[in-house]
């Protein structure tokens, strides 16, 4: 699944795991096939 944002280079961190979940590229695009990450990102994007 591909997520888009208006903020290029955005980094999404996990408070619980204290690590980076997603790192958007300079075009504001992030692609993942991990169902856990997709579920977490869907709440916000």
mmCIF entry with sequence, helices, sheets and N, C-alpha, C, O atoms, coordinates in Angstrom:
data_MODEL
# 
_entry.id   MODEL 
# 
_entity.id                         1 
_entity.type                       polymer 
_entity.pdbx_number_of_molecules   1 
# 
_entity_poly.entity_id                      1 
_entity_poly.type                           'polypeptide(L)' 
_entity_poly.nstd_linkage                   no 
_entity_poly.nstd_monomer                   no 
_entity_poly.pdbx_seq_one_letter_code       
;(UNK)(UNK)(UNK)(UNK)(UNK)(UNK)(UNK)(UNK)(UNK)(UNK)(UNK)(UNK)(UNK)(UNK)(UNK)(UNK)
(UNK)(UNK)(UNK)(UNK)(UNK)(UNK)(UNK)(UNK)(UNK)(UNK)(UNK)(UNK)(UNK)(UNK)(UNK)(UNK)
(UNK)(UNK)(UNK)(UNK)(UNK)(UNK)(UNK)(UNK)(UNK)(UNK)(UNK)(UNK)(UNK)
;
_entity_poly.pdbx_seq_one_letter_code_can   XXXXXXXXXXXXXXXXXXXXXXXXXXXXXXXXXXXXXXXXXXXXX 
_entity_poly.pdbx_strand_id                 A 
# 
loop_
_entity_poly_seq.entity_id 
_entity_poly_seq.num 
_entity_poly_seq.mon_id 
_entity_poly_seq.hetero 
1 1  UNK n 
1 2  UNK n 
1 3  UNK n 
1 4  UNK n 
1 5  UNK n 
1 6  UNK n 
1 7  UNK n 
1 8  UNK n 
1 9  UNK n 
1 10 UNK n 
1 11 UNK n 
1 12 UNK n 
1 13 UNK n 
1 14 UNK n 
1 15 UNK n 
1 16 UNK n 
1 17 UNK n 
1 18 UNK n 
1 19 UNK n 
1 20 UNK n 
1 21 UNK n 
1 22 UNK n 
1 23 UNK n 
1 24 UNK n 
1 25 UNK n 
1 26 UNK n 
1 27 UNK n 
1 28 UNK n 
1 29 UNK n 
1 30 UNK n 
1 31 UNK n 
1 32 UNK n 
1 33 UNK n 
1 34 UNK n 
1 35 UNK n 
1 36 UNK n 
1 37 UNK n 
1 38 UNK n 
1 39 UNK n 
1 40 UNK n 
1 41 UNK n 
1 42 UNK n 
1 43 UNK n 
1 44 UNK n 
1 45 UNK n 
# 
_struct_asym.id          A 
_struct_asym.entity_id   1 
# 
_struct_conf.conf_type_id            HELX_P 
_struct_conf.id                      HELX_P1 
_struct_conf.pdbx_PDB_helix_id       AA1 
_struct_conf.beg_label_comp_id       UNK 
_struct_conf.beg_label_asym_id       A 
_struct_conf.beg_label_seq_id        35 
_struct_conf.pdbx_beg_PDB_ins_code   ? 
_struct_conf.end_label_comp_id       UNK 
_struct_conf.end_label_asym_id       A 
_struct_conf.end_label_seq_id        42 
_struct_conf.pdbx_end_PDB_ins_code   ? 
_struct_conf.beg_auth_comp_id        UNK 
_struct_conf.beg_auth_asym_id        A 
_struct_conf.beg_auth_seq_id         35 
_struct_conf.end_auth_comp_id        UNK 
_struct_conf.end_auth_asym_id        A 
_struct_conf.end_auth_seq_id         42 
_struct_conf.pdbx_PDB_helix_class    1 
_struct_conf.details                 ? 
_struct_conf.pdbx_PDB_helix_length   8 
# 
_struct_conf_type.id          HELX_P 
_struct_conf_type.criteria    ? 
_struct_conf_type.reference   ? 
# 
loop_
_struct_sheet.id 
_struct_sheet.type 
_struct_sheet.number_strands 
_struct_sheet.details 
AA1 ? 2 ? 
AA2 ? 2 ? 
# 
loop_
_struct_sheet_order.sheet_id 
_struct_sheet_order.range_id_1 
_struct_sheet_order.range_id_2 
_struct_sheet_order.offset 
_struct_sheet_order.sense 
AA1 1 2 ? anti-parallel 
AA2 1 2 ? anti-parallel 
# 
loop_
_struct_sheet_range.sheet_id 
_struct_sheet_range.id 
_struct_sheet_range.beg_label_comp_id 
_struct_sheet_range.beg_label_asym_id 
_struct_sheet_range.beg_label_seq_id 
_struct_sheet_range.pdbx_beg_PDB_ins_code 
_struct_sheet_range.end_label_comp_id 
_struct_sheet_range.end_label_asym_id 
_struct_sheet_range.end_label_seq_id 
_struct_sheet_range.pdbx_end_PDB_ins_code 
_struct_sheet_range.beg_auth_comp_id 
_struct_sheet_range.beg_auth_asym_id 
_struct_sheet_range.beg_auth_seq_id 
_struct_sheet_range.end_auth_comp_id 
_struct_sheet_range.end_auth_asym_id 
_struct_sheet_range.end_auth_seq_id 
AA1 1 UNK A 2  ? UNK A 4  ? UNK A 2  UNK A 4  
AA1 2 UNK A 29 ? UNK A 31 ? UNK A 29 UNK A 31 
AA2 1 UNK A 11 ? UNK A 14 ? UNK A 11 UNK A 14 
AA2 2 UNK A 19 ? UNK A 23 ? UNK A 19 UNK A 23 
# 
loop_
_atom_site.group_PDB 
_atom_site.id 
_atom_site.type_symbol 
_atom_site.label_atom_id 
_atom_site.label_alt_id 
_atom_site.label_comp_id 
_atom_site.label_asym_id 
_atom_site.label_entity_id 
_atom_site.label_seq_id 
_atom_site.pdbx_PDB_ins_code 
_atom_site.Cartn_x 
_atom_site.Cartn_y 
_atom_site.Cartn_z 
_atom_site.occupancy 
_atom_site.B_iso_or_equiv 
_atom_site.pdbx_formal_charge 
_atom_site.auth_seq_id 
_atom_site.auth_comp_id 
_atom_site.auth_asym_id 
_atom_site.auth_atom_id 
_atom_site.pdbx_PDB_model_num 
ATOM 1   N N  . UNK A 1 1  ? 0.843  -1.176 0.000  1.00 0.00 ? 1  UNK A N  1 
ATOM 2   C CA . UNK A 1 1  ? 0.000  0.000  0.000  1.00 0.00 ? 1  UNK A CA 1 
ATOM 3   C C  . UNK A 1 1  ? 0.891  1.244  0.000  1.00 0.00 ? 1  UNK A C  1 
ATOM 4   O O  . UNK A 1 1  ? 1.956  1.258  0.617  1.00 0.00 ? 1  UNK A O  1 
ATOM 5   N N  . UNK A 1 2  ? 0.443  2.274  -0.695 1.00 0.00 ? 2  UNK A N  1 
ATOM 6   C CA . UNK A 1 2  ? 1.222  3.506  -0.789 1.00 0.00 ? 2  UNK A CA 1 
ATOM 7   C C  . UNK A 1 2  ? 0.494  4.617  -0.045 1.00 0.00 ? 2  UNK A C  1 
ATOM 8   O O  . UNK A 1 2  ? -0.707 4.820  -0.226 1.00 0.00 ? 2  UNK A O  1 
ATOM 9   N N  . UNK A 1 3  ? 1.232  5.329  0.789  1.00 0.00 ? 3  UNK A N  1 
ATOM 10  C CA . UNK A 1 3  ? 0.697  6.476  1.514  1.00 0.00 ? 3  UNK A CA 1 
ATOM 11  C C  . UNK A 1 3  ? 1.348  7.740  0.980  1.00 0.00 ? 3  UNK A C  1 
ATOM 12  O O  . UNK A 1 3  ? 2.524  7.740  0.617  1.00 0.00 ? 3  UNK A O  1 
ATOM 13  N N  . UNK A 1 4  ? 0.564  8.827  0.934  1.00 0.00 ? 4  UNK A N  1 
ATOM 14  C CA . UNK A 1 4  ? 1.080  10.116 0.483  1.00 0.00 ? 4  UNK A CA 1 
ATOM 15  C C  . UNK A 1 4  ? 0.898  11.153 1.576  1.00 0.00 ? 4  UNK A C  1 
ATOM 16  O O  . UNK A 1 4  ? -0.032 11.065 2.376  1.00 0.00 ? 4  UNK A O  1 
ATOM 17  N N  . UNK A 1 5  ? 1.792  12.140 1.608  1.00 0.00 ? 5  UNK A N  1 
ATOM 18  C CA . UNK A 1 5  ? 1.686  13.242 2.555  1.00 0.00 ? 5  UNK A CA 1 
ATOM 19  C C  . UNK A 1 5  ? 2.126  14.527 1.872  1.00 0.00 ? 5  UNK A C  1 
ATOM 20  O O  . UNK A 1 5  ? 2.854  14.496 0.879  1.00 0.00 ? 5  UNK A O  1 
ATOM 21  N N  . UNK A 1 6  ? 1.678  15.661 2.411  1.00 0.00 ? 6  UNK A N  1 
ATOM 22  C CA . UNK A 1 6  ? 2.096  16.960 1.875  1.00 0.00 ? 6  UNK A CA 1 
ATOM 23  C C  . UNK A 1 6  ? 3.468  17.363 2.389  1.00 0.00 ? 6  UNK A C  1 
ATOM 24  O O  . UNK A 1 6  ? 4.055  18.328 1.899  1.00 0.00 ? 6  UNK A O  1 
ATOM 25  N N  . UNK A 1 7  ? 3.986  16.631 3.375  1.00 0.00 ? 7  UNK A N  1 
ATOM 26  C CA . UNK A 1 7  ? 5.272  16.961 3.987  1.00 0.00 ? 7  UNK A CA 1 
ATOM 27  C C  . UNK A 1 7  ? 6.343  16.010 3.464  1.00 0.00 ? 7  UNK A C  1 
ATOM 28  O O  . UNK A 1 7  ? 6.419  14.872 3.928  1.00 0.00 ? 7  UNK A O  1 
ATOM 29  N N  . UNK A 1 8  ? 7.175  16.440 2.510  1.00 0.00 ? 8  UNK A N  1 
ATOM 30  C CA . UNK A 1 8  ? 8.226  15.554 2.013  1.00 0.00 ? 8  UNK A CA 1 
ATOM 31  C C  . UNK A 1 8  ? 9.260  15.264 3.085  1.00 0.00 ? 8  UNK A C  1 
ATOM 32  O O  . UNK A 1 8  ? 9.625  16.150 3.858  1.00 0.00 ? 8  UNK A O  1 
ATOM 33  N N  . UNK A 1 9  ? 9.730  14.030 3.133  1.00 0.00 ? 9  UNK A N  1 
ATOM 34  C CA . UNK A 1 9  ? 10.743 13.655 4.116  1.00 0.00 ? 9  UNK A CA 1 
ATOM 35  C C  . UNK A 1 9  ? 10.188 13.411 5.500  1.00 0.00 ? 9  UNK A C  1 
ATOM 36  O O  . UNK A 1 9  ? 10.953 13.331 6.462  1.00 0.00 ? 9  UNK A O  1 
ATOM 37  N N  . UNK A 1 10 ? 8.866  13.289 5.629  1.00 0.00 ? 10 UNK A N  1 
ATOM 38  C CA . UNK A 1 10 ? 8.242  13.056 6.938  1.00 0.00 ? 10 UNK A CA 1 
ATOM 39  C C  . UNK A 1 10 ? 8.669  11.701 7.500  1.00 0.00 ? 10 UNK A C  1 
ATOM 40  O O  . UNK A 1 10 ? 8.749  10.714 6.769  1.00 0.00 ? 10 UNK A O  1 
ATOM 41  N N  . UNK A 1 11 ? 8.940  11.664 8.801  1.00 0.00 ? 11 UNK A N  1 
ATOM 42  C CA . UNK A 1 11 ? 9.301  10.418 9.474  1.00 0.00 ? 11 UNK A CA 1 
ATOM 43  C C  . UNK A 1 11 ? 8.267  10.150 10.553 1.00 0.00 ? 11 UNK A C  1 
ATOM 44  O O  . UNK A 1 11 ? 7.985  11.019 11.378 1.00 0.00 ? 11 UNK A O  1 
ATOM 45  N N  . UNK A 1 12 ? 7.694  8.936  10.547 1.00 0.00 ? 12 UNK A N  1 
ATOM 46  C CA . UNK A 1 12 ? 6.692  8.546  11.540 1.00 0.00 ? 12 UNK A CA 1 
ATOM 47  C C  . UNK A 1 12 ? 7.346  7.596  12.530 1.00 0.00 ? 12 UNK A C  1 
ATOM 48  O O  . UNK A 1 12 ? 7.895  6.565  12.141 1.00 0.00 ? 12 UNK A O  1 
ATOM 49  N N  . UNK A 1 13 ? 7.286  7.945  13.806 1.00 0.00 ? 13 UNK A N  1 
ATOM 50  C CA . UNK A 1 13 ? 7.897  7.130  14.856 1.00 0.00 ? 13 UNK A CA 1 
ATOM 51  C C  . UNK A 1 13 ? 6.830  6.445  15.695 1.00 0.00 ? 13 UNK A C  1 
ATOM 52  O O  . UNK A 1 13 ? 5.700  6.924  15.793 1.00 0.00 ? 13 UNK A O  1 
ATOM 53  N N  . UNK A 1 14 ? 7.198  5.314  16.302 1.00 0.00 ? 14 UNK A N  1 
ATOM 54  C CA . UNK A 1 14 ? 6.316  4.591  17.210 1.00 0.00 ? 14 UNK A CA 1 
ATOM 55  C C  . UNK A 1 14 ? 6.672  4.966  18.640 1.00 0.00 ? 14 UNK A C  1 
ATOM 56  O O  . UNK A 1 14 ? 7.830  4.864  19.044 1.00 0.00 ? 14 UNK A O  1 
ATOM 57  N N  . UNK A 1 15 ? 5.668  5.402  19.411 1.00 0.00 ? 15 UNK A N  1 
ATOM 58  C CA . UNK A 1 15 ? 5.918  5.722  20.820 1.00 0.00 ? 15 UNK A CA 1 
ATOM 59  C C  . UNK A 1 15 ? 6.187  4.451  21.616 1.00 0.00 ? 15 UNK A C  1 
ATOM 60  O O  . UNK A 1 15 ? 7.059  4.426  22.484 1.00 0.00 ? 15 UNK A O  1 
ATOM 61  N N  . UNK A 1 16 ? 5.433  3.397  21.314 1.00 0.00 ? 16 UNK A N  1 
ATOM 62  C CA . UNK A 1 16 ? 5.548  2.151  22.074 1.00 0.00 ? 16 UNK A CA 1 
ATOM 63  C C  . UNK A 1 16 ? 6.885  1.449  21.816 1.00 0.00 ? 16 UNK A C  1 
ATOM 64  O O  . UNK A 1 16 ? 7.589  1.069  22.752 1.00 0.00 ? 16 UNK A O  1 
ATOM 65  N N  . UNK A 1 17 ? 7.222  1.285  20.537 1.00 0.00 ? 17 UNK A N  1 
ATOM 66  C CA . UNK A 1 17 ? 8.447  0.564  20.182 1.00 0.00 ? 17 UNK A CA 1 
ATOM 67  C C  . UNK A 1 17 ? 9.665  1.488  20.145 1.00 0.00 ? 17 UNK A C  1 
ATOM 68  O O  . UNK A 1 17 ? 10.806 1.028  20.105 1.00 0.00 ? 17 UNK A O  1 
ATOM 69  N N  . UNK A 1 18 ? 9.405  2.804  20.159 1.00 0.00 ? 18 UNK A N  1 
ATOM 70  C CA . UNK A 1 18 ? 10.473 3.808  20.138 1.00 0.00 ? 18 UNK A CA 1 
ATOM 71  C C  . UNK A 1 18 ? 11.402 3.633  18.934 1.00 0.00 ? 18 UNK A C  1 
ATOM 72  O O  . UNK A 1 18 ? 12.625 3.687  19.066 1.00 0.00 ? 18 UNK A O  1 
ATOM 73  N N  . UNK A 1 19 ? 10.800 3.422  17.756 1.00 0.00 ? 19 UNK A N  1 
ATOM 74  C CA . UNK A 1 19 ? 11.592 3.309  16.530 1.00 0.00 ? 19 UNK A CA 1 
ATOM 75  C C  . UNK A 1 19 ? 10.808 3.873  15.351 1.00 0.00 ? 19 UNK A C  1 
ATOM 76  O O  . UNK A 1 19 ? 9.613  4.143  15.464 1.00 0.00 ? 19 UNK A O  1 
ATOM 77  N N  . UNK A 1 20 ? 11.475 4.047  14.241 1.00 0.00 ? 20 UNK A N  1 
ATOM 78  C CA . UNK A 1 20 ? 10.863 4.615  13.046 1.00 0.00 ? 20 UNK A CA 1 
ATOM 79  C C  . UNK A 1 20 ? 9.956  3.586  12.377 1.00 0.00 ? 20 UNK A C  1 
ATOM 80  O O  . UNK A 1 20 ? 10.375 2.462  12.102 1.00 0.00 ? 20 UNK A O  1 
ATOM 81  N N  . UNK A 1 21 ? 8.705  3.982  12.118 1.00 0.00 ? 21 UNK A N  1 
ATOM 82  C CA . UNK A 1 21 ? 7.759  3.110  11.416 1.00 0.00 ? 21 UNK A CA 1 
ATOM 83  C C  . UNK A 1 21 ? 7.832  3.378  9.916  1.00 0.00 ? 21 UNK A C  1 
ATOM 84  O O  . UNK A 1 21 ? 7.919  2.446  9.115  1.00 0.00 ? 21 UNK A O  1 
ATOM 85  N N  . UNK A 1 22 ? 7.797  4.660  9.539  1.00 0.00 ? 22 UNK A N  1 
ATOM 86  C CA . UNK A 1 22 ? 7.736  5.024  8.131  1.00 0.00 ? 22 UNK A CA 1 
ATOM 87  C C  . UNK A 1 22 ? 8.601  6.240  7.860  1.00 0.00 ? 22 UNK A C  1 
ATOM 88  O O  . UNK A 1 22 ? 8.686  7.158  8.676  1.00 0.00 ? 22 UNK A O  1 
ATOM 89  N N  . UNK A 1 23 ? 9.239  6.232  6.705  1.00 0.00 ? 23 UNK A N  1 
ATOM 90  C CA . UNK A 1 23 ? 10.043 7.385  6.283  1.00 0.00 ? 23 UNK A CA 1 
ATOM 91  C C  . UNK A 1 23 ? 9.600  7.746  4.865  1.00 0.00 ? 23 UNK A C  1 
ATOM 92  O O  . UNK A 1 23 ? 9.875  7.010  3.918  1.00 0.00 ? 23 UNK A O  1 
ATOM 93  N N  . UNK A 1 24 ? 8.915  8.882  4.724  1.00 0.00 ? 24 UNK A N  1 
ATOM 94  C CA . UNK A 1 24 ? 8.440  9.325  3.419  1.00 0.00 ? 24 UNK A CA 1 
ATOM 95  C C  . UNK A 1 24 ? 9.605  9.901  2.616  1.00 0.00 ? 24 UNK A C  1 
ATOM 96  O O  . UNK A 1 24 ? 10.506 10.524 3.178  1.00 0.00 ? 24 UNK A O  1 
ATOM 97  N N  . UNK A 1 25 ? 9.581  9.688  1.297  1.00 0.00 ? 25 UNK A N  1 
ATOM 98  C CA . UNK A 1 25 ? 10.666 10.205 0.461  1.00 0.00 ? 25 UNK A CA 1 
ATOM 99  C C  . UNK A 1 25 ? 10.433 11.674 0.113  1.00 0.00 ? 25 UNK A C  1 
ATOM 100 O O  . UNK A 1 25 ? 9.484  12.291 0.598  1.00 0.00 ? 25 UNK A O  1 
ATOM 101 N N  . UNK A 1 26 ? 11.298 12.223 -0.725 1.00 0.00 ? 26 UNK A N  1 
ATOM 102 C CA . UNK A 1 26 ? 11.228 13.650 -1.042 1.00 0.00 ? 26 UNK A CA 1 
ATOM 103 C C  . UNK A 1 26 ? 9.961  14.017 -1.816 1.00 0.00 ? 26 UNK A C  1 
ATOM 104 O O  . UNK A 1 26 ? 9.605  15.193 -1.886 1.00 0.00 ? 26 UNK A O  1 
ATOM 105 N N  . UNK A 1 27 ? 9.281  13.036 -2.394 1.00 0.00 ? 27 UNK A N  1 
ATOM 106 C CA . UNK A 1 27 ? 8.022  13.284 -3.097 1.00 0.00 ? 27 UNK A CA 1 
ATOM 107 C C  . UNK A 1 27 ? 6.816  13.113 -2.179 1.00 0.00 ? 27 UNK A C  1 
ATOM 108 O O  . UNK A 1 27 ? 5.679  13.267 -2.623 1.00 0.00 ? 27 UNK A O  1 
ATOM 109 N N  . UNK A 1 28 ? 7.047  12.797 -0.906 1.00 0.00 ? 28 UNK A N  1 
ATOM 110 C CA . UNK A 1 28 ? 5.948  12.611 0.032  1.00 0.00 ? 28 UNK A CA 1 
ATOM 111 C C  . UNK A 1 28 ? 5.265  11.269 -0.128 1.00 0.00 ? 28 UNK A C  1 
ATOM 112 O O  . UNK A 1 28 ? 4.064  11.149 0.115  1.00 0.00 ? 28 UNK A O  1 
ATOM 113 N N  . UNK A 1 29 ? 6.028  10.244 -0.540 1.00 0.00 ? 29 UNK A N  1 
ATOM 114 C CA . UNK A 1 29 ? 5.450  8.920  -0.798 1.00 0.00 ? 29 UNK A CA 1 
ATOM 115 C C  . UNK A 1 29 ? 6.112  7.876  0.090  1.00 0.00 ? 29 UNK A C  1 
ATOM 116 O O  . UNK A 1 29 ? 7.323  7.913  0.311  1.00 0.00 ? 29 UNK A O  1 
ATOM 117 N N  . UNK A 1 30 ? 5.308  6.943  0.598  1.00 0.00 ? 30 UNK A N  1 
ATOM 118 C CA . UNK A 1 30 ? 5.826  5.840  1.402  1.00 0.00 ? 30 UNK A CA 1 
ATOM 119 C C  . UNK A 1 30 ? 5.077  4.577  1.017  1.00 0.00 ? 30 UNK A C  1 
ATOM 120 O O  . UNK A 1 30 ? 3.847  4.572  0.993  1.00 0.00 ? 30 UNK A O  1 
ATOM 121 N N  . UNK A 1 31 ? 5.812  3.490  0.711  1.00 0.00 ? 31 UNK A N  1 
ATOM 122 C CA . UNK A 1 31 ? 5.182  2.235  0.296  1.00 0.00 ? 31 UNK A CA 1 
ATOM 123 C C  . UNK A 1 31 ? 5.566  1.127  1.262  1.00 0.00 ? 31 UNK A C  1 
ATOM 124 O O  . UNK A 1 31 ? 6.732  0.983  1.631  1.00 0.00 ? 31 UNK A O  1 
ATOM 125 N N  . UNK A 1 32 ? 4.562  0.339  1.672  1.00 0.00 ? 32 UNK A N  1 
ATOM 126 C CA . UNK A 1 32 ? 4.821  -0.781 2.567  1.00 0.00 ? 32 UNK A CA 1 
ATOM 127 C C  . UNK A 1 32 ? 3.909  -1.949 2.212  1.00 0.00 ? 32 UNK A C  1 
ATOM 128 O O  . UNK A 1 32 ? 2.830  -1.762 1.650  1.00 0.00 ? 32 UNK A O  1 
ATOM 129 N N  . UNK A 1 33 ? 4.358  -3.155 2.548  1.00 0.00 ? 33 UNK A N  1 
ATOM 130 C CA . UNK A 1 33 ? 3.539  -4.356 2.382  1.00 0.00 ? 33 UNK A CA 1 
ATOM 131 C C  . UNK A 1 33 ? 3.279  -5.012 3.728  1.00 0.00 ? 33 UNK A C  1 
ATOM 132 O O  . UNK A 1 33 ? 2.658  -6.072 3.796  1.00 0.00 ? 33 UNK A O  1 
ATOM 133 N N  . UNK A 1 34 ? 3.755  -4.379 4.810  1.00 0.00 ? 34 UNK A N  1 
ATOM 134 C CA . UNK A 1 34 ? 3.588  -4.916 6.157  1.00 0.00 ? 34 UNK A CA 1 
ATOM 135 C C  . UNK A 1 34 ? 2.180  -4.585 6.664  1.00 0.00 ? 34 UNK A C  1 
ATOM 136 O O  . UNK A 1 34 ? 1.859  -3.407 6.822  1.00 0.00 ? 34 UNK A O  1 
ATOM 137 N N  . UNK A 1 35 ? 1.331  -5.587 6.924  1.00 0.00 ? 35 UNK A N  1 
ATOM 138 C CA . UNK A 1 35 ? -0.058 -5.322 7.330  1.00 0.00 ? 35 UNK A CA 1 
ATOM 139 C C  . UNK A 1 35 ? -0.176 -4.601 8.667  1.00 0.00 ? 35 UNK A C  1 
ATOM 140 O O  . UNK A 1 35 ? -1.140 -3.866 8.882  1.00 0.00 ? 35 UNK A O  1 
ATOM 141 N N  . UNK A 1 36 ? 0.778  -4.794 9.562  1.00 0.00 ? 36 UNK A N  1 
ATOM 142 C CA . UNK A 1 36 ? 0.736  -4.120 10.867 1.00 0.00 ? 36 UNK A CA 1 
ATOM 143 C C  . UNK A 1 36 ? 0.956  -2.619 10.684 1.00 0.00 ? 36 UNK A C  1 
ATOM 144 O O  . UNK A 1 36 ? 0.251  -1.807 11.282 1.00 0.00 ? 36 UNK A O  1 
ATOM 145 N N  . UNK A 1 37 ? 1.925  -2.260 9.866  1.00 0.00 ? 37 UNK A N  1 
ATOM 146 C CA . UNK A 1 37 ? 2.204  -0.845 9.607  1.00 0.00 ? 37 UNK A CA 1 
ATOM 147 C C  . UNK A 1 37 ? 1.042  -0.201 8.858  1.00 0.00 ? 37 UNK A C  1 
ATOM 148 O O  . UNK A 1 37 ? 0.674  0.936  9.151  1.00 0.00 ? 37 UNK A O  1 
ATOM 149 N N  . UNK A 1 38 ? 0.462  -0.914 7.895  1.00 0.00 ? 38 UNK A N  1 
ATOM 150 C CA . UNK A 1 38 ? -0.678 -0.386 7.143  1.00 0.00 ? 38 UNK A CA 1 
ATOM 151 C C  . UNK A 1 38 ? -1.832 -0.075 8.090  1.00 0.00 ? 38 UNK A C  1 
ATOM 152 O O  . UNK A 1 38 ? -2.463 0.975  7.966  1.00 0.00 ? 38 UNK A O  1 
ATOM 153 N N  . UNK A 1 39 ? -2.116 -0.966 9.028  1.00 0.00 ? 39 UNK A N  1 
ATOM 154 C CA . UNK A 1 39 ? -3.212 -0.756 9.977  1.00 0.00 ? 39 UNK A CA 1 
ATOM 155 C C  . UNK A 1 39 ? -2.959 0.469  10.846 1.00 0.00 ? 39 UNK A C  1 
ATOM 156 O O  . UNK A 1 39 ? -3.877 1.252  11.092 1.00 0.00 ? 39 UNK A O  1 
ATOM 157 N N  . UNK A 1 40 ? -1.734 0.642  11.310 1.00 0.00 ? 40 UNK A N  1 
ATOM 158 C CA . UNK A 1 40 ? -1.401 1.793  12.155 1.00 0.00 ? 40 UNK A CA 1 
ATOM 159 C C  . UNK A 1 40 ? -1.454 3.102  11.369 1.00 0.00 ? 40 UNK A C  1 
ATOM 160 O O  . UNK A 1 40 ? -1.926 4.117  11.882 1.00 0.00 ? 40 UNK A O  1 
ATOM 161 N N  . UNK A 1 41 ? -0.978 3.079  10.140 1.00 0.00 ? 41 UNK A N  1 
ATOM 162 C CA . UNK A 1 41 ? -0.936 4.291  9.324  1.00 0.00 ? 41 UNK A CA 1 
ATOM 163 C C  . UNK A 1 41 ? -2.328 4.704  8.855  1.00 0.00 ? 41 UNK A C  1 
ATOM 164 O O  . UNK A 1 41 ? -2.591 5.895  8.685  1.00 0.00 ? 41 UNK A O  1 
ATOM 165 N N  . UNK A 1 42 ? -3.223 3.741  8.644  1.00 0.00 ? 42 UNK A N  1 
ATOM 166 C CA . UNK A 1 42 ? -4.575 4.042  8.177  1.00 0.00 ? 42 UNK A CA 1 
ATOM 167 C C  . UNK A 1 42 ? -5.329 4.947  9.141  1.00 0.00 ? 42 UNK A C  1 
ATOM 168 O O  . UNK A 1 42 ? -6.185 5.726  8.723  1.00 0.00 ? 42 UNK A O  1 
ATOM 169 N N  . UNK A 1 43 ? -5.014 4.846  10.431 1.00 0.00 ? 43 UNK A N  1 
ATOM 170 C CA . UNK A 1 43 ? -5.688 5.675  11.427 1.00 0.00 ? 43 UNK A CA 1 
ATOM 171 C C  . UNK A 1 43 ? -5.392 7.158  11.212 1.00 0.00 ? 43 UNK A C  1 
ATOM 172 O O  . UNK A 1 43 ? -6.201 8.011  11.578 1.00 0.00 ? 43 UNK A O  1 
ATOM 173 N N  . UNK A 1 44 ? -4.242 7.469  10.624 1.00 0.00 ? 44 UNK A N  1 
ATOM 174 C CA . UNK A 1 44 ? -3.787 8.854  10.550 1.00 0.00 ? 44 UNK A CA 1 
ATOM 175 C C  . UNK A 1 44 ? -3.717 9.426  9.141  1.00 0.00 ? 44 UNK A C  1 
ATOM 176 O O  . UNK A 1 44 ? -3.673 10.645 8.975  1.00 0.00 ? 44 UNK A O  1 
ATOM 177 N N  . UNK A 1 45 ? -3.705 8.569  8.122  1.00 0.00 ? 45 UNK A N  1 
ATOM 178 C CA . UNK A 1 45 ? -3.566 9.066  6.750  1.00 0.00 ? 45 UNK A CA 1 
ATOM 179 C C  . UNK A 1 45 ? -4.756 8.666  5.910  1.00 0.00 ? 45 UNK A C  1 
ATOM 180 O O  . UNK A 1 45 ? -4.815 8.997  4.726  1.00 0.00 ? 45 UNK A O  1 
# 
